[in-house]
Amino acid sequence: YAKRIAAEDKDEAEQLPDLLKQQEWTKASADSLRRYLGSACSTALSDSQDMVTSEGETWYQCQLWEKTD
């Protein structure tokens, strides 16, 4: 017998692998984000043509995700 899957069941089954993959990741702490930006992006940020003259001129919203062990 071929197993029949209702449309709503099929959608749920297709989403399951994505949900499992999402569980492998957690939001990083603010300290982890600072360390990452300081080590990975410091040169790129300092070479920017749009360099600002003070921190007061900028506003950032970032979220770093770390893979769960």
Secondary structure as the mmCIF struct_conf table of DSSP 4:
data_model
#
loop_
_struct_conf.conf_type_id
_struct_conf.id
_struct_conf.beg_label_comp_id
_struct_conf.beg_label_asym_id
_struct_conf.beg_label_seq_id
_struct_conf.end_label_comp_id
_struct_conf.end_label_asym_id
_struct_conf.end_label_seq_id
HELX_LH_PP_P HELX_LH_PP_P1 ALA A 2 ARG A 4
HELX_RH_AL_P HELX_RH_AL_P1 ALA A 7 GLN A 22
TURN_TY1_P TURN_TY1_P1 GLN A 23 GLU A 24
STRN STRN1 TRP A 25 LYS A 27
HELX_LH_PP_P HELX_LH_PP_P2 ALA A 28 SER A 29
HELX_RH_AL_P HELX_RH_AL_P2 ALA A 30 ALA A 40
BEND BEND1 CYS A 41 CYS A 41
HELX_RH_AL_P HELX_RH_AL_P3 SER A 42 SER A 46
TURN_TY1_P TURN_TY1_P2 ASP A 47 ASP A 47
TURN_TY1_P TURN_TY1_P3 GLN A 49 ASP A 50
BEND BEND2 THR A 53 SER A 54
HELX_RH_3T_P HELX_RH_3T_P1 GLU A 55 GLU A 57
STRN STRN2 TRP A 65 LYS A 67
#
